[in-house]
């Protein structure tokens, strides 16, 4: 009975616009993170860029949370909107925590598995970027969304293995006989692996939305 009213609501579509803006921040943050892992003299500069990108994403998140309170009819459940945007924000927050750890330990050289984790993070955020616009028509796009979210989960599983291999490599190489080298390396590996975990959380949120709207 309220279908006609729902269609006339002027601001309902803005949630999807904001999700897409946040996804762009997420992708940009992952590209900066991967660039940081190349090491060199620009590490501090790139870390600062990640912080700026995380701040931009925070602004979008705040905008979404404010819009929830001001909008009478939302595209889907308000709790699901909060859950999705917060999971996306947690992912870029974790990227920023990685950059902060790098700054804290003053690291400018990174192990090959760290760069591999960075590559996996870039792939996962690109998939999130593909998925978010498809939420505008969840029923129509459900098959593609399921494929995307399953791929993000597989990437997270790959990340777990790379993380483990990286820790083993530390013990067998740079950290052999140097406890501080292990602490530094393990901290960075842990943060990178958590980025993948948070991106899996985003995938699970999307998957849950698709199930609810089938």
Z-matrix of the N, CA and C atoms (Angstrom, degrees):
N
C 1 1.462
C 2 1.525 1 111.55
N 3 1.340 2 116.27 1 -32.36
C 4 1.463 3 120.27 2 -179.46
C 5 1.524 4 112.24 3 -92.30
N 6 1.331 5 117.26 4 10.21
C 7 1.462 6 120.18 5 -177.25
C 8 1.511 7 113.03 6 -58.80
N 9 1.347 8 116.49 7 -41.50
C 10 1.459 9 119.50 8 -179.20
C 11 1.526 10 110.77 9 -64.60
N 12 1.361 11 115.99 10 -37.07
C 13 1.456 12 120.48 11 -179.18
C 14 1.528 13 110.51 12 -68.96
N 15 1.333 14 115.64 13 -40.96
C 16 1.466 15 121.52 14 178.04
C 17 1.524 16 110.64 15 -58.03
N 18 1.337 17 116.35 16 -42.23
C 19 1.464 18 120.43 17 -177.97
C 20 1.520 19 112.14 18 -68.71
N 21 1.335 20 116.90 19 -25.30
C 22 1.459 21 120.44 20 -177.30
C 23 1.527 22 113.42 21 -88.58
N 24 1.328 23 117.04 22 -8.81
C 25 1.466 24 118.82 23 -179.21
C 26 1.530 25 109.85 24 -61.99
N 27 1.351 26 118.88 25 123.29
C 28 1.464 27 120.96 26 -170.75
C 29 1.520 28 116.01 27 -75.17
N 30 1.341 29 117.93 28 -23.89
C 31 1.469 30 118.85 29 -170.95
C 32 1.528 31 113.73 30 -111.42
N 33 1.294 32 117.93 31 5.79
C 34 1.466 33 120.26 32 -174.48
C 35 1.525 34 112.85 33 -59.67
N 36 1.329 35 117.47 34 -40.85
C 37 1.462 36 121.03 35 -176.15
C 38 1.526 37 113.38 36 -70.50
N 39 1.313 38 118.07 37 -14.08
C 40 1.467 39 119.27 38 -176.06
C 41 1.521 40 111.92 39 -64.68
N 42 1.334 41 117.62 40 -25.33
C 43 1.466 42 118.88 41 178.31
C 44 1.528 43 110.63 42 -60.66
N 45 1.321 44 117.16 43 -42.65
C 46 1.459 45 120.05 44 179.19
C 47 1.528 46 110.64 45 -65.76
N 48 1.329 47 116.54 46 -37.92
C 49 1.470 48 119.91 47 176.28
C 50 1.528 49 110.69 48 -59.98
N 51 1.330 50 116.05 49 -42.77
C 52 1.467 51 120.01 50 -178.95
C 53 1.524 52 111.34 51 -69.85
N 54 1.340 53 117.39 52 -39.41
C 55 1.467 54 119.41 53 175.42
C 56 1.532 55 110.50 54 -57.64
N 57 1.331 56 115.66 55 -42.07
C 58 1.465 57 119.73 56 -178.14
C 59 1.517 58 111.40 57 -68.59
N 60 1.329 59 116.82 58 -37.75
C 61 1.463 60 119.60 59 176.37
C 62 1.524 61 110.68 60 -62.85
N 63 1.326 62 116.36 61 -40.90
C 64 1.466 63 119.13 62 178.98
C 65 1.525 64 110.37 63 -66.66
N 66 1.326 65 116.76 64 -39.35
C 67 1.467 66 119.78 65 178.24
C 68 1.525 67 111.00 66 -60.72
N 69 1.329 68 116.97 67 -37.00
C 70 1.467 69 120.12 68 176.90
C 71 1.531 70 110.50 69 -63.47
N 72 1.341 71 116.97 70 -39.59
C 73 1.475 72 120.36 71 176.06
C 74 1.525 73 110.20 72 -62.78
N 75 1.323 74 115.69 73 -41.13
C 76 1.463 75 121.42 74 -179.24
C 77 1.530 76 110.77 75 -62.13
N 78 1.320 77 115.84 76 -45.01
C 79 1.469 78 120.12 77 178.87
C 80 1.525 79 110.59 78 -64.29
N 81 1.338 80 115.84 79 -45.33
C 82 1.466 81 119.53 80 179.57
C 83 1.525 82 110.93 81 -60.84
N 84 1.338 83 116.45 82 -41.11
C 85 1.463 84 120.11 83 178.66
C 86 1.514 85 112.15 84 -62.60
N 87 1.341 86 116.81 85 -40.20
C 88 1.465 87 119.84 86 -179.69
C 89 1.522 88 111.52 87 -67.15
N 90 1.335 89 116.86 88 -37.47
C 91 1.465 90 120.26 89 178.15
C 92 1.529 91 110.91 90 -66.44
N 93 1.330 92 116.16 91 -38.90
C 94 1.465 93 119.49 92 176.73
C 95 1.529 94 110.67 93 -66.84
N 96 1.328 95 115.99 94 -40.83
C 97 1.462 96 120.01 95 178.43
C 98 1.527 97 110.52 96 -59.74
N 99 1.324 98 115.88 97 -44.30
C 100 1.467 99 119.47 98 179.53
C 101 1.526 100 110.96 99 -64.71
N 102 1.328 101 116.44 100 -38.80
C 103 1.466 102 120.43 101 177.83
C 104 1.527 103 110.65 102 -63.94
N 105 1.328 104 116.27 103 -39.69
C 106 1.460 105 120.81 104 178.15
C 107 1.524 106 111.15 105 -58.71
N 108 1.350 107 116.36 106 -37.98
C 109 1.464 108 121.03 107 -175.87
C 110 1.527 109 113.50 108 -71.61
N 111 1.343 110 116.46 109 -6.90
C 112 1.464 111 119.73 110 171.47
C 113 1.524 112 110.90 111 -75.47
N 114 1.337 113 116.17 112 -14.67
C 115 1.455 114 120.77 113 176.99
C 116 1.517 115 113.43 114 73.12
N 117 1.322 116 115.45 115 -168.19
C 118 1.462 117 120.31 116 178.19
C 119 1.515 118 113.69 117 98.99
N 120 1.307 119 115.04 118 -167.74
C 121 1.467 120 121.12 119 -172.05
C 122 1.527 121 113.36 120 -73.67
N 123 1.353 122 118.05 121 -14.43
C 124 1.466 123 120.61 122 -175.86
C 125 1.529 124 112.86 123 -94.60
N 126 1.316 125 117.93 124 7.04
C 127 1.460 126 120.07 125 -175.45
C 128 1.523 127 111.61 126 -57.42
N 129 1.327 128 117.62 127 -48.61
C 130 1.470 129 120.41 128 -178.43
C 131 1.523 130 111.20 129 -62.66
N 132 1.313 131 116.80 130 -40.65
C 133 1.466 132 121.05 131 178.37
C 134 1.529 133 110.93 132 -61.35
N 135 1.318 134 115.78 133 -42.87
C 136 1.472 135 119.81 134 -178.25
C 137 1.527 136 110.42 135 -70.61
N 138 1.322 137 117.04 136 -37.08
C 139 1.469 138 119.95 137 175.49
C 140 1.522 139 110.92 138 -58.66
N 141 1.324 140 116.38 139 -41.58
C 142 1.466 141 120.50 140 177.88
C 143 1.526 142 110.59 141 -63.76
N 144 1.339 143 116.48 142 -36.72
C 145 1.465 144 120.07 143 178.76
C 146 1.531 145 110.83 144 -65.52
N 147 1.328 146 116.88 145 -39.20
C 148 1.469 147 120.67 146 178.07
C 149 1.529 148 110.01 147 -62.49
N 150 1.323 149 116.54 148 -40.80
C 151 1.468 150 120.41 149 177.79
C 152 1.519 151 110.53 150 -61.34
N 153 1.319 152 117.74 151 -42.36
C 154 1.469 153 121.35 152 177.68
C 155 1.527 154 111.20 153 -63.00
N 156 1.323 155 116.89 154 -40.73
C 157 1.460 156 120.84 155 -179.98
C 158 1.527 157 110.97 156 -67.53
N 159 1.334 158 115.89 157 -37.23
C 160 1.462 159 119.98 158 176.69
C 161 1.522 160 110.34 159 -65.48
N 162 1.331 161 117.53 160 -38.66
C 163 1.472 162 121.44 161 178.18
C 164 1.529 163 110.10 162 -64.76
N 165 1.311 164 117.20 163 -41.75
C 166 1.465 165 120.83 164 177.95
C 167 1.529 166 110.55 165 -61.20
N 168 1.323 167 116.60 166 -41.24
C 169 1.467 168 120.79 167 177.78
C 170 1.522 169 111.11 168 -65.18
N 171 1.335 170 117.07 169 -38.10
C 172 1.465 171 120.85 170 177.15
C 173 1.531 172 111.17 171 -59.64
N 174 1.323 173 116.51 172 -39.59
C 175 1.459 174 120.47 173 179.31
C 176 1.527 175 110.93 174 -62.99
N 177 1.329 176 116.15 175 -40.38
C 178 1.469 177 119.79 176 178.20
C 179 1.525 178 109.75 177 -65.78
N 180 1.322 179 116.90 178 -42.79
C 181 1.463 180 120.92 179 178.91
C 182 1.519 181 110.57 180 -59.33
N 183 1.322 182 116.35 181 -45.35
C 184 1.468 183 120.99 182 178.51
C 185 1.532 184 109.94 183 -60.69
N 186 1.310 185 116.69 184 -41.25
C 187 1.463 186 121.36 185 179.65
C 188 1.528 187 110.44 186 -61.86
N 189 1.324 188 116.79 187 -41.91
C 190 1.469 189 120.80 188 178.37
C 191 1.523 190 110.61 189 -62.78
N 192 1.327 191 116.75 190 -47.02
C 193 1.461 192 120.38 191 -177.70
C 194 1.525 193 111.54 192 -64.45
N 195 1.328 194 116.40 193 -35.72
C 196 1.470 195 119.67 194 175.31
C 197 1.524 196 110.64 195 -67.69
N 198 1.314 197 116.95 196 -40.92
C 199 1.469 198 121.11 197 -178.76
C 200 1.521 199 111.65 198 -64.62
N 201 1.324 200 117.15 199 -34.33
C 202 1.468 201 120.22 200 177.47
C 203 1.524 202 110.26 201 -57.49
N 204 1.327 203 116.06 202 -41.60
C 205 1.461 204 120.15 203 -177.89
C 206 1.524 205 112.68 204 -72.79
N 207 1.328 206 116.35 205 -25.70
C 208 1.465 207 119.37 206 -175.47
C 209 1.527 208 113.55 207 -96.18
N 210 1.324 209 118.02 208 -12.09
C 211 1.462 210 121.26 209 -172.66
C 212 1.520 211 110.14 210 -100.60
N 213 1.331 212 115.75 211 128.84
C 214 1.465 213 121.28 212 -177.37
C 215 1.523 214 110.96 213 -73.56
N 216 1.341 215 116.89 214 -47.11
C 217 1.456 216 121.45 215 179.48
C 218 1.525 217 108.62 216 -118.55
N 219 1.322 218 116.31 217 121.14
C 220 1.464 219 121.98 218 -179.78
C 221 1.533 220 109.28 219 -104.03
N 222 1.334 221 117.82 220 159.43
C 223 1.473 222 120.07 221 -175.87
C 224 1.520 223 113.66 222 -65.51
N 225 1.337 224 116.22 223 -28.26
C 226 1.454 225 121.08 224 171.66
C 227 1.520 226 108.04 225 -154.09
N 228 1.301 227 116.74 226 179.64
C 229 1.457 228 122.50 227 -172.00
C 230 1.539 229 112.46 228 -48.48
N 231 1.323 230 116.24 229 137.63
C 232 1.461 231 121.31 230 -177.31
C 233 1.530 232 111.88 231 -60.52
N 234 1.338 233 115.79 232 -38.79
C 235 1.459 234 118.88 233 177.39
C 236 1.516 235 112.18 234 -63.34
N 237 1.335 236 116.98 235 -35.70
C 238 1.464 237 120.65 236 177.84
C 239 1.524 238 111.13 237 -69.73
N 240 1.332 239 116.59 238 -36.02
C 241 1.470 240 120.25 239 176.86
C 242 1.526 241 109.42 240 -63.31
N 243 1.327 242 116.11 241 -47.01
C 244 1.476 243 119.74 242 177.76
C 245 1.522 244 110.88 243 -60.73
N 246 1.324 245 115.88 244 -44.35
C 247 1.451 246 119.47 245 -178.26
C 248 1.514 247 112.58 246 -61.77
N 249 1.335 248 116.48 247 -41.92
C 250 1.467 249 119.96 248 -179.00
C 251 1.517 250 111.43 249 -67.34
N 252 1.332 251 117.36 250 -50.23
C 253 1.467 252 118.98 251 -175.76
C 254 1.532 253 110.70 252 -68.23
N 255 1.337 254 117.25 253 -34.83
C 256 1.467 255 119.21 254 178.36
C 257 1.525 256 111.59 255 -69.07
N 258 1.333 257 117.01 256 -36.15
C 259 1.472 258 119.01 257 177.77
C 260 1.528 259 110.53 258 -66.70
N 261 1.329 260 117.03 259 -39.62
C 262 1.456 261 120.48 260 176.49
C 263 1.528 262 110.36 261 -63.64
N 264 1.339 263 115.55 262 -42.05
C 265 1.460 264 119.47 263 -178.81
C 266 1.527 265 111.32 264 -67.75
N 267 1.335 266 116.27 265 -35.79
C 268 1.469 267 119.67 266 177.21
C 269 1.531 268 110.91 267 -60.60
N 270 1.339 269 116.32 268 -35.21
C 271 1.469 270 120.09 269 -178.79
C 272 1.520 271 111.46 270 -66.02
N 273 1.330 272 117.10 271 -45.97
C 274 1.471 273 117.94 272 -179.66
C 275 1.529 274 110.65 273 -75.56
N 276 1.336 275 117.60 274 -27.75
C 277 1.468 276 119.83 275 172.71
C 278 1.535 277 110.01 276 -60.08
N 279 1.331 278 115.85 277 -40.57
C 280 1.461 279 119.78 278 -179.25
C 281 1.529 280 111.02 279 -68.72
N 282 1.326 281 116.98 280 -33.66
C 283 1.469 282 119.57 281 173.62
C 284 1.530 283 109.69 282 -60.53
N 285 1.340 284 115.81 283 -42.89
C 286 1.461 285 119.65 284 -179.61
C 287 1.527 286 110.98 285 -67.29
N 288 1.332 287 117.45 286 -36.51
C 289 1.465 288 120.48 287 176.53
C 290 1.530 289 110.66 288 -63.30
N 291 1.336 290 116.10 289 -35.75
C 292 1.463 291 119.81 290 176.19
C 293 1.527 292 110.20 291 -62.39
N 294 1.329 293 115.80 292 -46.48
C 295 1.464 294 120.49 293 179.41
C 296 1.528 295 110.91 294 -61.77
N 297 1.332 296 116.70 295 -39.03
C 298 1.468 297 120.30 296 179.26
C 299 1.533 298 111.05 297 -65.08
N 300 1.342 299 116.55 298 -38.49
C 301 1.462 300 119.77 299 177.59
C 302 1.522 301 110.62 300 -64.42
N 303 1.330 302 115.90 301 -40.04
C 304 1.466 303 120.63 302 178.09
C 305 1.529 304 110.02 303 -61.38
N 306 1.337 305 116.28 304 -42.75
C 307 1.465 306 120.49 305 178.86
C 308 1.524 307 110.72 306 -66.93
N 309 1.327 308 116.93 307 -41.11
C 310 1.463 309 120.81 308 -178.37
C 311 1.528 310 111.21 309 -60.66
N 312 1.325 311 116.23 310 -43.83
C 313 1.462 312 120.57 311 -177.62
C 314 1.529 313 112.57 312 -89.86
N 315 1.335 314 116.12 313 -1.33
C 316 1.469 315 121.65 314 177.71
C 317 1.532 316 111.07 315 54.48
N 318 1.340 317 115.19 316 50.83
C 319 1.459 318 121.80 317 -178.16
C 320 1.527 319 109.56 318 -92.93
N 321 1.309 320 116.88 319 134.82
C 322 1.462 321 121.27 320 178.08
C 323 1.521 322 112.42 321 -129.59
N 324 1.340 323 116.77 322 -1.80
C 325 1.462 324 121.55 323 176.70
C 326 1.524 325 108.55 324 -129.09
N 327 1.319 326 116.66 325 138.45
C 328 1.458 327 121.53 326 -173.16
C 329 1.521 328 111.18 327 -129.13
N 330 1.330 329 114.96 328 148.21
C 331 1.453 330 121.42 329 -179.47
C 332 1.534 331 110.55 330 -73.71
N 333 1.320 332 116.53 331 154.53
C 334 1.467 333 121.54 332 179.70
C 335 1.538 334 112.67 333 -56.61
N 336 1.357 335 120.22 334 -41.44
C 337 1.466 336 118.82 335 178.05
C 338 1.527 337 113.26 336 -63.93
N 339 1.334 338 117.46 337 -27.23
C 340 1.464 339 119.59 338 175.19
C 341 1.524 340 110.00 339 -64.78
N 342 1.325 341 115.85 340 -42.28
C 343 1.473 342 119.36 341 177.27
C 344 1.525 343 110.92 342 -66.23
N 345 1.327 344 115.92 343 -34.40
C 346 1.466 345 119.57 344 177.05
C 347 1.530 346 110.27 345 -64.37
N 348 1.329 347 116.57 346 -41.91
C 349 1.463 348 120.03 347 175.23
C 350 1.525 349 110.37 348 -61.22
N 351 1.322 350 116.93 349 -40.01
C 352 1.458 351 120.62 350 176.53
C 353 1.513 352 112.29 351 -60.09
N 354 1.336 353 116.19 352 -41.20
C 355 1.469 354 120.10 353 178.10
C 356 1.526 355 111.13 354 -62.70
N 357 1.333 356 116.41 355 -40.99
C 358 1.468 357 120.46 356 179.50
C 359 1.530 358 110.90 357 -66.18
N 360 1.326 359 116.39 358 -37.78
C 361 1.468 360 120.62 359 177.85
C 362 1.527 361 110.51 360 -63.83
N 363 1.330 362 116.61 361 -42.82
C 364 1.466 363 120.31 362 177.58
C 365 1.531 364 110.57 363 -60.18
N 366 1.330 365 116.99 364 -42.57
C 367 1.468 366 120.57 365 178.90
C 368 1.526 367 110.99 366 -62.57
N 369 1.330 368 116.03 367 -43.18
C 370 1.468 369 119.69 368 -178.02
C 371 1.523 370 111.90 369 -66.65
N 372 1.329 371 117.32 370 -41.42
C 373 1.462 372 118.91 371 179.70
C 374 1.532 373 111.21 372 -68.57
N 375 1.325 374 117.08 373 -33.77
C 376 1.468 375 119.83 374 175.60
C 377 1.527 376 110.25 375 -62.34
N 378 1.322 377 116.81 376 -38.16
C 379 1.466 378 120.74 377 177.73
C 380 1.528 379 110.88 378 -67.63
N 381 1.330 380 116.95 379 -39.78
C 382 1.465 381 119.51 380 174.55
C 383 1.531 382 109.73 381 -59.48
N 384 1.339 383 115.52 382 -42.34
C 385 1.462 384 120.00 383 177.97
C 386 1.521 385 112.81 384 -61.02
N 387 1.322 386 117.38 385 -31.73
C 388 1.461 387 120.87 386 175.91
C 389 1.532 388 111.11 387 -74.25
N 390 1.326 389 115.85 388 -37.20
C 391 1.465 390 120.37 389 -173.65
C 392 1.524 391 113.07 390 -73.11
N 393 1.322 392 117.07 391 -41.19
C 394 1.462 393 120.15 392 -171.16
C 395 1.538 394 112.91 393 -56.99
N 396 1.337 395 120.58 394 -47.52
C 397 1.476 396 118.76 395 179.00
C 398 1.531 397 113.09 396 -62.52
N 399 1.327 398 117.41 397 -26.07
C 400 1.459 399 120.69 398 -179.29
C 401 1.517 400 112.25 399 -71.01
N 402 1.352 401 117.79 400 -14.90
C 403 1.456 402 120.99 401 179.52
C 404 1.524 403 112.25 402 -68.25
N 405 1.312 404 117.13 403 -16.44
C 406 1.471 405 120.03 404 178.12
C 407 1.534 406 111.15 405 -62.43
N 408 1.337 407 116.59 406 -29.00
C 409 1.478 408 121.35 407 178.13
C 410 1.531 409 107.91 408 -135.21
N 411 1.313 410 115.57 409 73.38
C 412 1.464 411 120.05 410 -170.90
C 413 1.522 412 112.97 411 -62.46
N 414 1.308 413 116.64 412 -42.30
C 415 1.473 414 117.86 413 -177.94
C 416 1.519 415 111.12 414 -63.75
N 417 1.309 416 116.28 415 -45.54
C 418 1.468 417 120.07 416 179.66
C 419 1.522 418 111.23 417 -63.66
N 420 1.328 419 115.79 418 -38.75
C 421 1.469 420 120.53 419 -173.24
C 422 1.523 421 113.82 420 -96.94
N 423 1.324 422 117.33 421 8.32
C 424 1.468 423 120.59 422 -176.03
C 425 1.531 424 113.40 423 -54.44
N 426 1.351 425 119.77 424 -45.33
C 427 1.474 426 118.34 425 -179.31
C 428 1.530 427 112.47 426 -59.80
N 429 1.334 428 116.44 427 -44.94
C 430 1.464 429 119.94 428 179.95
C 431 1.522 430 111.25 429 -66.44
N 432 1.332 431 117.78 430 -39.55
C 433 1.459 432 121.07 431 178.30
C 434 1.521 433 111.14 432 -62.92
N 435 1.319 434 117.13 433 -38.88
C 436 1.463 435 120.09 434 178.06
C 437 1.527 436 111.30 435 -63.99
N 438 1.329 437 116.54 436 -40.98
C 439 1.467 438 120.48 437 178.24
C 440 1.527 439 110.30 438 -62.43
N 441 1.324 440 116.40 439 -44.19
C 442 1.466 441 121.07 440 -178.09
C 443 1.524 442 110.94 441 -63.98
N 444 1.332 443 117.08 442 -47.94
C 445 1.462 444 119.48 443 -176.91
C 446 1.527 445 111.49 444 -66.37
N 447 1.329 446 116.83 445 -36.12
C 448 1.472 447 119.39 446 176.24
C 449 1.527 448 111.40 447 -64.23
N 450 1.328 449 116.76 448 -36.08
C 451 1.465 450 120.19 449 178.56
C 452 1.530 451 110.99 450 -68.41
N 453 1.317 452 117.56 451 -37.99
C 454 1.471 453 120.44 452 177.17
C 455 1.522 454 110.32 453 -63.15
N 456 1.327 455 116.65 454 -40.56
C 457 1.470 456 120.54 455 177.46
C 458 1.530 457 110.25 456 -62.69
N 459 1.329 458 117.55 457 -41.23
C 460 1.471 459 120.56 458 178.10
C 461 1.526 460 110.82 459 -63.85
N 462 1.322 461 116.91 460 -38.05
C 463 1.461 462 120.46 461 178.34
C 464 1.530 463 110.15 462 -63.74
N 465 1.328 464 116.78 463 -39.82
C 466 1.459 465 119.66 464 178.62
C 467 1.520 466 110.47 465 -63.63
N 468 1.328 467 116.92 466 -38.27
C 469 1.468 468 120.31 467 177.67
C 470 1.531 469 110.85 468 -64.67
N 471 1.334 470 116.62 469 -39.32
C 472 1.466 471 120.23 470 175.16
C 473 1.525 472 110.64 471 -62.29
N 474 1.329 473 115.51 472 -40.30
C 475 1.464 474 120.55 473 -179.32
C 476 1.521 475 111.29 474 -61.94
N 477 1.327 476 116.57 475 -38.83
C 478 1.469 477 119.81 476 177.93
C 479 1.529 478 110.88 477 -58.03
N 480 1.330 479 115.68 478 -42.85
C 481 1.460 480 119.62 479 -178.58
C 482 1.524 481 111.45 480 -69.92
N 483 1.331 482 116.78 481 -41.04
C 484 1.465 483 120.14 482 177.94
C 485 1.525 484 110.15 483 -63.30
N 486 1.321 485 116.19 484 -40.62
C 487 1.466 486 121.64 485 177.38
C 488 1.526 487 110.45 486 -57.98
N 489 1.325 488 116.30 487 -48.31
C 490 1.465 489 120.70 488 179.87
C 491 1.529 490 111.27 489 -62.81
N 492 1.331 491 116.44 490 -44.50
C 493 1.469 492 120.21 491 178.69
C 494 1.521 493 111.19 492 -62.37
N 495 1.322 494 115.96 493 -37.28
C 496 1.457 495 120.04 494 179.16
C 497 1.512 496 112.53 495 -64.10
N 498 1.349 497 115.96 496 -42.66
C 499 1.465 498 119.52 497 178.05
C 500 1.525 499 111.41 498 -63.92
N 501 1.331 500 116.20 499 -40.47
C 502 1.462 501 119.84 500 176.76
C 503 1.528 502 110.60 501 -62.33
N 504 1.343 503 115.37 502 -41.05
C 505 1.458 504 119.84 503 179.45
C 506 1.518 505 112.47 504 -62.64
N 507 1.341 506 116.03 505 -36.71
C 508 1.461 507 119.54 506 177.35
C 509 1.529 508 110.80 507 -61.12
N 510 1.321 509 115.59 508 -45.96
C 511 1.458 510 120.25 509 -177.70
C 512 1.523 511 112.37 510 -65.76
N 513 1.328 512 115.20 511 -30.44
C 514 1.463 513 119.37 512 -178.49
C 515 1.519 514 113.26 513 -90.30
N 516 1.346 515 116.22 514 -10.74
C 517 1.455 516 119.16 515 -175.37
C 518 1.513 517 113.30 516 -128.69
N 519 1.359 518 117.50 517 -105.27
C 520 1.472 519 121.40 518 -171.68
C 521 1.522 520 114.27 519 -57.83
N 522 1.346 521 117.40 520 -31.75
C 523 1.461 522 119.45 521 -174.79
C 524 1.529 523 113.23 522 -93.48
N 525 1.317 524 117.69 523 1.48
C 526 1.469 525 120.01 524 178.90
C 527 1.546 526 108.47 525 -64.04
N 528 1.297 527 115.29 526 113.18
C 529 1.454 528 119.73 527 -179.96
C 530 1.519 529 114.28 528 79.45
N 531 1.352 530 117.52 529 7.01
C 532 1.469 531 120.58 530 -179.05
C 533 1.524 532 108.09 531 -135.26
N 534 1.347 533 114.99 532 93.23
C 535 1.469 534 120.06 533 -175.51
C 536 1.529 535 112.06 534 -61.05
N 537 1.333 536 117.29 535 -36.63
C 538 1.463 537 120.09 536 -178.28
C 539 1.523 538 111.06 537 -66.83
N 540 1.315 539 117.04 538 -36.10
C 541 1.463 540 120.35 539 177.57
C 542 1.530 541 110.39 540 -63.19
N 543 1.332 542 115.29 541 -37.55
C 544 1.465 543 118.62 542 178.08
C 545 1.525 544 110.43 543 -68.10
N 546 1.316 545 116.95 544 -43.61
C 547 1.470 546 120.68 545 -179.65
C 548 1.533 547 110.39 546 -59.50
N 549 1.328 548 116.11 547 -46.51
C 550 1.474 549 119.89 548 179.40
C 551 1.526 550 110.65 549 -61.11
N 552 1.322 551 115.75 550 -51.30
C 553 1.456 552 119.79 551 -176.98
C 554 1.517 553 112.42 552 -63.35
N 555 1.344 554 116.46 553 -44.27
C 556 1.466 555 120.27 554 -178.56
C 557 1.525 556 111.33 555 -63.56
N 558 1.324 557 116.33 556 -36.75
C 559 1.470 558 119.86 557 179.06
C 560 1.522 559 110.92 558 -63.45
N 561 1.319 560 116.74 559 -44.07
C 562 1.461 561 120.28 560 -179.82
C 563 1.527 562 110.61 561 -67.76
N 564 1.330 563 116.63 562 -43.26
C 565 1.476 564 119.62 563 176.42
C 566 1.526 565 110.70 564 -58.02
N 567 1.327 566 116.44 565 -42.90
C 568 1.458 567 120.84 566 -177.72
C 569 1.530 568 110.88 567 -62.82
N 570 1.313 569 116.74 568 -43.38
C 571 1.467 570 120.00 569 179.56
C 572 1.531 571 111.06 570 -65.24
N 573 1.312 572 116.81 571 -42.83
C 574 1.471 573 120.01 572 179.59
C 575 1.522 574 111.23 573 -63.08
N 576 1.326 575 116.18 574 -41.75
C 577 1.465 576 119.34 575 179.50
C 578 1.523 577 110.59 576 -65.69
N 579 1.324 578 117.04 577 -34.00
C 580 1.468 579 120.74 578 178.09
C 581 1.532 580 111.76 579 -68.42
N 582 1.326 581 117.46 580 -30.74
C 583 1.471 582 119.09 581 174.44
C 584 1.530 583 109.19 582 -59.62
N 585 1.331 584 116.30 583 -46.05
C 586 1.467 585 120.02 584 178.09
C 587 1.522 586 111.29 585 -61.87
N 588 1.332 587 117.11 586 -38.82
C 589 1.468 588 120.70 587 176.93
C 590 1.530 589 110.86 588 -60.21
N 591 1.317 590 116.16 589 -44.07
C 592 1.466 591 119.79 590 -177.97
C 593 1.537 592 110.77 591 -67.56
N 594 1.322 593 116.65 592 -34.66
C 595 1.469 594 119.34 593 176.84
C 596 1.527 595 110.73 594 -68.75
N 597 1.319 596 116.40 595 -33.26
C 598 1.471 597 119.10 596 173.65
C 599 1.525 598 109.80 597 -64.75
N 600 1.337 599 117.12 598 -37.07
C 601 1.467 600 120.28 599 176.48
C 602 1.535 601 110.74 600 -59.45
N 603 1.332 602 116.05 601 -40.51
C 604 1.472 603 119.96 602 177.40
C 605 1.529 604 109.53 603 -61.33
N 606 1.327 605 115.98 604 -45.98
C 607 1.466 606 120.28 605 179.09
C 608 1.525 607 111.10 606 -58.97
N 609 1.328 608 116.89 607 -41.74
C 610 1.461 609 120.37 608 179.80
C 611 1.521 610 111.41 609 -65.71
N 612 1.327 611 116.88 610 -37.10
C 613 1.467 612 120.60 611 176.57
C 614 1.531 613 110.40 612 -62.57
N 615 1.316 614 115.55 613 -45.59
C 616 1.464 615 120.02 614 179.78
C 617 1.523 616 110.15 615 -63.35
N 618 1.313 617 116.51 616 -45.01
C 619 1.459 618 121.16 617 179.18
C 620 1.531 619 110.92 618 -59.13
N 621 1.319 620 116.33 619 -41.65
C 622 1.465 621 120.64 620 178.02
C 623 1.515 622 112.12 621 -62.73
N 624 1.321 623 116.60 622 -40.62
C 625 1.469 624 120.85 623 177.65
C 626 1.526 625 111.24 624 -61.95
N 627 1.328 626 115.52 625 -43.41
C 628 1.463 627 119.99 626 -179.42
C 629 1.530 628 110.29 627 -61.47
N 630 1.321 629 116.45 628 -43.90
C 631 1.470 630 120.46 629 -179.71
C 632 1.522 631 110.03 630 -61.71
N 633 1.326 632 117.17 631 -42.73
C 634 1.469 633 120.99 632 -178.11
C 635 1.525 634 112.32 633 -65.59
N 636 1.336 635 117.57 634 -28.56
C 637 1.463 636 120.26 635 -172.99
C 638 1.520 637 113.60 636 -104.20
N 639 1.319 638 118.27 637 8.26
C 640 1.459 639 120.35 638 175.54
C 641 1.531 640 110.26 639 -78.60
